[in-house]
């Protein structure tokens, strides 16, 4: 008996079922192909087996995830689609493999620090992908104990991040002119170019690496326009982005000094007028407060003595003479001096008793 290939058997079986179920007359397939009757049982078994594997594979493919990397301004976020299969319990684990892990660590994979057994469909890999190398990224999905792996189709390098141009804000109301930038980029270098409109070849350039990336520009004010353009350089990946040229008119700054001086003069005159009026109006009271004089007690005025008392009195009692021992050559002179002193003392005592 000649055996047909498997595809022929499958085609014959399907045609047989279709024609028989359609009830077309004149088609007796068993009579047309009697050799196929003996293999119908085998074909039925193969069909059921194929159907089983198809259902099983479809259930396993339903856990497949659509993965994509979103990297803007050096912030790298991995995102993936939600599960299409209903799972009572599920979680995701993210792993990455860089050039170092591939070449030095025998192709090992590293678990992302903040993305272990999570239920979200996103993972921030900014701190994990910290070098300028090509990274392979994959996700392990656990659905009711069944594990499946989905890998990012292409490797990712942080050099491919999309840089958004910083927003440049120019304030011409102050002197000097203030230029600042609004951005969430860190560790960048901002280079600012300033020139008069139509004279870009003589532009002035200034650099800053300090946040918040602020410049103070001295410019001549008038009817001429000043143009500004900035370039931001990310040092880690050596990648730049530039702002559009912005030209603004430098208006002449109106000084507030005359107004301030006028106000100060008016205030000074008002204070001087108030002080002068207060002195003339309240002069007696002010003198009484400042130069207050206490009255003299009456006891001192009524009982004043008519004669000034002696503050020093000489005792009438005799005094003992003072004996001085002096050398012989001065003895005569000393004795004469002593007599004179006694005579003078006696005259003073007599005068005081009178």
C-alpha positions in Angstrom: 0.0 0.0 0.0 1.4 3.4 -1.0 1.7 5.8 1.9 1.1 9.5 1.3 3.2 12.2 2.9 2.0 13.7 6.1 0.9 16.9 4.4 -1.1 15.0 1.9 -2.8 13.0 4.6 -3.6 16.1 6.5 -5.0 17.8 3.3 -7.0 14.7 2.5 -8.4 14.5 6.0 -9.5 18.1 6.0 -11.1 17.8 2.5 -12.9 14.7 3.5 -14.4 16.3 6.6 -15.3 19.4 4.6 -17.0 17.6 1.7 -18.8 15.1 3.9 -20.1 17.7 6.2 -21.3 19.7 3.2 -23.4 16.7 2.0 -22.3 17.0 -1.6 -23.7 14.1 -3.7 -21.5 11.8 -5.7 -18.5 12.1 -3.4 -17.7 8.8 -1.7 -14.2 9.4 -0.5 -13.8 6.0 1.0 -14.6 4.5 -2.4 -12.4 7.0 -4.2 -9.4 6.4 -2.0 -9.7 3.2 -0.1 -6.0 3.2 1.0 -6.6 6.2 3.2 -9.2 4.5 5.4 -6.6 2.6 7.3 -4.6 5.7 8.3 -7.6 7.8 9.5 -7.1 6.8 13.1 -3.4 7.9 13.0 -4.3 11.2 11.5 -6.9 11.8 14.1 -4.3 11.3 16.8 -1.8 13.6 15.2 -4.5 16.2 14.8 -5.3 16.1 18.5 -1.6 16.2 19.4 -1.0 19.2 17.2 -4.0 21.0 18.7 -2.7 20.4 22.2 0.7 21.9 21.4 -0.9 24.8 19.7 -3.0 25.7 22.7 0.0 25.2 25.1 2.3 27.4 23.0 -0.3 30.1 22.7 -0.7 30.2 26.5 3.1 30.5 26.9 3.4 33.2 24.2 0.7 35.2 25.9 3.3 36.2 28.6 5.5 37.9 25.9 6.1 41.6 26.7 6.8 44.5 24.3 9.9 46.1 25.8 11.2 49.6 25.0 13.8 52.0 26.5 13.0 55.6 27.1 16.0 57.8 27.7 15.7 61.6 28.0 18.3 63.9 29.5 20.4 61.0 30.9 17.4 59.5 32.7 16.9 55.9 31.5 13.5 54.2 32.1 12.6 50.7 30.8 8.9 50.2 30.0 7.0 47.2 28.9 3.4 46.1 28.0 1.1 44.6 30.6 0.3 40.9 30.7 -2.4 39.7 28.4 -2.9 36.5 30.5 -5.0 36.6 33.6 -2.6 35.6 36.5 -3.6 35.4 40.1 0.0 36.2 41.1 2.7 37.7 39.0 5.9 39.8 39.2 8.7 41.0 37.0 12.5 41.0 37.6 14.8 43.1 35.4 18.4 42.1 34.6 21.1 43.7 32.6 24.4 42.7 31.1 27.1 45.2 30.0 30.4 44.7 28.2 32.2 44.1 31.5 29.8 41.3 32.6 30.0 39.8 29.1 33.8 39.8 28.7 35.1 39.7 32.3 32.4 37.9 34.3 31.7 35.0 31.8 28.5 36.5 30.5 26.7 36.8 33.8 23.6 39.0 34.3 23.1 41.6 37.1 19.8 42.2 38.8 18.6 45.8 38.7 18.7 47.1 42.2 15.2 48.7 42.4 13.4 46.3 40.0 13.2 42.9 41.7 9.9 41.1 41.8 7.9 44.2 41.0 4.3 44.5 39.7 4.8 47.8 37.8 5.5 47.8 34.1 8.4 50.3 34.3 11.9 50.3 35.8 14.3 53.3 36.3 17.8 52.1 35.3 19.5 55.5 35.4 21.9 54.5 38.2 22.4 50.9 37.0 23.5 51.9 33.4 26.4 54.1 34.6 29.0 53.6 31.9 29.2 54.2 28.1 28.9 50.6 27.2 26.3 48.5 25.3 23.8 46.9 27.6 21.6 43.9 27.0 18.4 44.0 29.1 15.9 41.3 29.8 12.8 40.8 32.0 11.8 37.6 33.8 8.0 37.3 34.2 6.6 35.0 36.9 2.9 34.2 36.2 1.4 31.7 38.7 4.8 30.0 39.1 5.4 29.9 35.3 8.6 31.8 34.3 9.2 33.4 30.9 11.9 35.7 29.6 11.7 38.7 27.3 14.7 40.6 26.1 15.1 44.1 24.7 15.5 43.6 20.9 18.7 45.8 20.7 21.4 46.8 23.1 21.2 50.2 24.8 24.0 52.7 25.3 23.4 55.8 27.3 25.1 57.9 24.6 21.8 57.4 22.7 19.9 59.5 25.3 17.8 62.3 23.9 19.0 65.7 25.1 16.3 68.4 25.5 17.5 71.9 24.9 17.7 74.0 28.1 15.2 76.9 28.3 17.0 80.2 28.0 15.5 83.2 29.9 16.9 86.7 29.2 16.0 89.5 31.6 16.9 93.0 30.2 15.2 95.0 32.9 18.2 95.0 35.2 21.8 96.2 34.7 23.8 94.0 34.0 21.5 91.8 31.9 20.6 88.5 33.5 20.6 85.3 31.5 19.6 82.0 33.1 18.8 78.4 32.0 16.1 76.0 33.1 17.0 72.3 32.8 17.0 69.1 34.8 20.4 68.1 33.4 23.2 67.8 35.9 26.9 68.1 35.5 26.8 70.0 32.2 28.8 72.9 30.8 26.8 75.8 29.3 28.6 78.1 26.8 26.8 81.4 26.1 27.5 83.5 23.0 26.5 87.2 23.0 26.8 89.6 20.0 25.2 92.6 18.4 22.8 91.8 15.7 24.6 91.4 12.4 28.0 91.1 14.1 28.2 87.4 15.2 31.8 87.0 14.1 32.7 89.3 17.1 30.6 87.4 19.6 31.6 87.3 23.2 31.7 83.8 24.8 31.2 82.9 28.5 31.2 79.4 30.2 29.7 78.1 33.4 29.5 74.7 35.1 27.7 75.7 38.3 24.0 75.3 38.8 21.7 77.2 38.3 23.7 78.2 35.2 23.3 82.0 35.5 25.1 84.8 33.6 25.4 88.5 34.2 26.2 90.4 30.9 27.2 94.0 30.6 25.7 95.5 27.4 25.3 98.9 25.9 21.7 100.0 26.0 20.0 101.7 23.1 18.1 100.8 19.9 20.5 98.0 18.9 19.5 94.4 19.4 21.6 92.0 21.3 21.6 88.3 20.3 22.1 85.3 22.6 22.7 81.6 21.9 23.7 78.8 24.2 25.2 75.4 23.9 24.9 72.7 26.6 27.6 70.0 26.8 27.0 66.8 28.8 30.5 65.9 29.8 29.8 62.2 30.7 28.8 61.3 27.1 30.4 64.2 25.2 27.1 65.2 23.6 25.8 68.7 23.0 22.6 70.5 22.3 22.0 74.1 21.3 19.3 76.7 21.9 17.8 78.8 19.2 19.2 82.3 18.7 17.3 84.9 20.7 17.7 88.6 19.8 16.2 91.3 22.1 16.3 95.1 22.2 18.2 96.6 25.1 16.0 99.5 26.4 17.6 102.4 28.1 17.3 101.9 31.8 15.4 104.7 33.6 17.2 105.7 36.8 15.3 105.9 40.0 17.9 108.2 41.7 16.0 111.6 41.1 12.9 110.2 42.6 14.8 108.8 45.6 16.5 112.2 46.2 13.3 114.1 45.9 11.6 111.9 48.5 14.6 112.2 50.8 14.5 116.0 50.6 10.8 116.2 51.3 11.1 113.9 54.4 14.1 115.9 55.7 12.1 119.2 55.4 9.1 117.8 57.1 11.2 116.5 60.1 13.0 119.9 60.4 9.6 121.7 60.4 8.2 119.4 63.1 11.3 119.8 65.3 11.3 123.6 65.0 7.6 123.9 65.9 8.0 121.5 68.8 10.9 123.6 70.3 9.0 126.9 70.2 5.7 125.4 71.4 7.1 123.3 74.3 10.2 125.3 75.3 9.3 125.8 79.0 8.4 122.2 79.5 11.6 121.1 77.8 13.7 123.4 79.9 12.0 122.2 83.1 12.6 118.6 82.1 16.2 119.1 81.0 17.4 121.7 83.6 15.4 120.8 86.7 16.5 122.8 89.9 15.8 121.6 93.4 14.7 124.4 95.9 17.0 125.2 98.9 15.6 123.8 102.3 14.2 126.5 104.6 16.3 125.1 107.5 19.4 126.2 105.7 18.0 129.7 104.9 16.6 130.5 108.5 19.4 129.1 110.8 22.3 130.4 108.9 25.1 131.4 111.4 26.2 135.1 111.5 29.8 134.2 112.0 31.9 131.8 110.1 33.0 129.1 112.4 36.7 128.3 112.9 37.5 125.1 111.3 40.9 124.8 113.1 41.5 125.5 116.8 44.7 125.6 118.8 44.6 123.9 122.1 45.5 126.3 125.0 47.2 123.6 126.9 51.0 123.9 127.1 53.0 121.6 125.0 56.1 119.8 125.8 59.3 121.1 124.3 60.9 119.1 121.6 64.5 118.1 122.2 66.6 117.8 119.0 70.1 116.4 119.0 72.1 118.1 116.4 75.8 118.2 115.6 78.0 120.6 117.6 78.9 122.8 114.6 75.1 123.6 114.2 74.2 123.8 117.8 74.2 127.6 118.1 72.1 128.0 115.0 69.6 125.3 116.1 69.1 126.9 119.5 68.5 130.3 118.0 65.9 128.8 115.6 64.2 127.0 118.5 63.9 130.3 120.5 62.3 132.0 117.5 59.8 129.1 117.0 58.7 129.3 120.6 58.3 133.0 120.5 56.1 132.8 117.4 54.0 130.0 118.9 53.3 132.0 122.0 52.3 135.1 120.0 49.8 133.0 118.0 48.2 131.6 121.2 47.7 135.1 122.7 46.2 136.3 119.5 43.7 133.5 119.3 42.5 134.2 123.0 41.8 137.8 122.2 
